[in-house]
Amino acid sequence: MGLAMRRGQFLIVFFVFSLIYFVMPSESLVQIDFFKTQPEPRVPRPANVNRSKARVIFFLAPGCRSCPEEAAKIERELTTAGWKYEIEGIFVGDPGRVGKYLAELRTYPFNFELRLDIDGGFAKQYAVKTFPTAIIEVNGNRVVVTSASELPERLR
């Protein structure tokens, strides 16, 4: 009977320690990267880039199908160049037209809010005639861009 009692106690102690071992988190000392993730390539930034905050006024109008893509490209170019920026979207048209425009897009594709320029006065103030147009203001200087591809050469 003594042997049976010891075997039972052994099994209980073994079960309790096994439970504690499997339940408690343990630190693994071996780490294997099976997928061999490559570090992201570092994009060199020019040393003379102006790091002050830019104000971007992005004008769009009804029927402008390329506006969402151009807005995303401009944001990408500014981020890649290391600029800090704030974008303000200006929709030239009345509230009914902006609602119809966004409904046709089926989503809100912009990372900024849109203001309405119902009478077009704000667009006239900046002499905007084509859409999309982005006006980038930095330290009192103003750059007008109608395509994101123009941005790197214009911001030098």
C-alpha positions in Angstrom: 0.0 0.0 0.0 2.9 2.3 0.6 4.1 1.9 -3.0 0.7 2.6 -4.4 0.4 5.8 -2.2 3.8 7.0 -3.4 2.9 6.4 -7.0 -0.3 8.4 -6.6 1.5 11.2 -5.0 4.1 11.2 -7.7 1.5 11.3 -10.4 -0.3 14.3 -8.7 2.9 16.2 -8.2 4.0 15.4 -11.8 0.6 16.5 -13.1 0.7 19.8 -11.1 4.2 20.7 -12.2 3.4 19.8 -15.8 0.3 22.0 -15.7 2.4 24.9 -14.3 5.1 24.3 -16.9 2.6 24.4 -19.8 0.4 27.2 -18.5 3.1 29.7 -17.5 4.7 31.7 -20.3 8.3 31.0 -20.8 11.0 32.8 -22.8 12.3 31.1 -25.8 16.0 31.6 -26.3 16.0 30.4 -29.9 14.3 32.4 -32.6 14.3 31.3 -36.2 13.0 33.5 -39.0 11.7 31.0 -41.5 10.5 33.7 -43.9 13.7 35.7 -44.1 12.1 39.1 -43.9 14.3 41.7 -45.5 14.7 45.1 -43.9 13.1 47.9 -45.7 15.5 49.8 -47.9 16.4 53.2 -46.6 15.5 56.0 -48.9 18.2 58.7 -48.9 16.8 62.1 -48.2 18.6 65.2 -49.6 20.4 67.2 -46.9 19.0 70.5 -48.1 15.3 69.6 -47.8 13.3 72.3 -46.1 11.7 70.6 -43.1 9.2 73.4 -42.2 5.5 72.7 -42.4 3.8 73.1 -45.7 0.2 74.1 -46.2 -1.3 72.3 -49.2 -4.5 73.5 -50.7 -6.0 70.8 -53.0 -8.7 72.0 -55.4 -11.1 69.5 -57.0 -14.4 69.8 -58.9 -17.2 67.6 -60.1 -16.2 65.2 -62.8 -12.6 65.1 -61.7 -11.9 61.3 -61.8 -8.2 61.7 -61.2 -8.5 63.8 -58.1 -8.4 60.9 -55.5 -5.3 59.4 -57.2 -3.5 62.7 -57.5 -4.2 63.6 -53.9 -2.7 60.3 -52.8 0.3 60.8 -55.0 0.9 64.3 -53.7 0.8 63.0 -50.1 3.2 60.2 -51.0 5.6 62.6 -52.7 5.6 65.0 -49.8 6.1 62.2 -47.3 8.9 60.7 -49.3 10.6 64.0 -49.5 10.4 64.4 -45.7 8.0 67.3 -45.6 5.6 68.0 -42.8 2.4 69.2 -44.3 -1.3 69.9 -43.7 -3.8 69.4 -46.6 -6.9 71.4 -47.0 -9.3 70.2 -49.7 -11.5 72.7 -51.5 -14.4 71.4 -53.6 -15.5 74.0 -56.1 -19.2 73.5 -56.5 -22.5 73.4 -54.4 -23.3 70.9 -51.7 -25.5 68.8 -54.1 -22.7 68.4 -56.5 -20.2 67.3 -53.8 -22.7 64.8 -52.5 -23.2 63.4 -56.0 -19.4 63.3 -56.6 -18.7 61.4 -53.5 -21.6 59.0 -54.1 -20.2 58.2 -57.5 -16.8 57.4 -55.9 -18.6 55.1 -53.5 -16.1 55.8 -50.7 -14.4 58.8 -49.2 -10.9 58.4 -50.7 -9.3 61.5 -49.2 -7.2 61.8 -46.0 -8.4 65.3 -45.4 -11.6 67.1 -45.0 -13.3 69.0 -47.9 -14.5 72.6 -47.7 -17.0 74.0 -50.2 -16.2 76.9 -52.5 -19.8 77.4 -53.7 -19.3 80.5 -55.9 -15.7 79.7 -56.9 -14.4 82.8 -55.3 -11.6 81.0 -53.4 -10.5 79.2 -56.6 -10.5 82.6 -58.4 -8.4 84.1 -55.6 -5.7 81.5 -56.3 -6.3 81.6 -60.1 -7.2 77.9 -60.3 -8.6 77.0 -63.7 -7.9 73.2 -64.0 -8.6 70.4 -61.6 -7.0 68.9 -59.7 -4.6 71.7 -58.7 -2.5 71.8 -55.5 -1.1 75.0 -54.2 1.8 74.4 -51.7 2.7 77.3 -49.5 6.0 77.2 -47.5 7.6 80.2 -45.7 5.6 82.6 -47.9 6.5 80.9 -51.2 3.7 79.5 -53.3 4.1 76.6 -55.7 1.2 75.6 -58.1 1.1 71.9 -59.2 -1.4 70.2 -61.4 0.2 66.8 -61.3 2.1 65.0 -58.6 4.9 64.1 -61.0 5.8 67.9 -61.1 6.2 68.0 -57.4 9.9 66.9 -56.9 11.3 69.4 -59.4 9.1 72.2 -58.3 9.9 71.9 -54.5 13.7 72.2 -54.9 
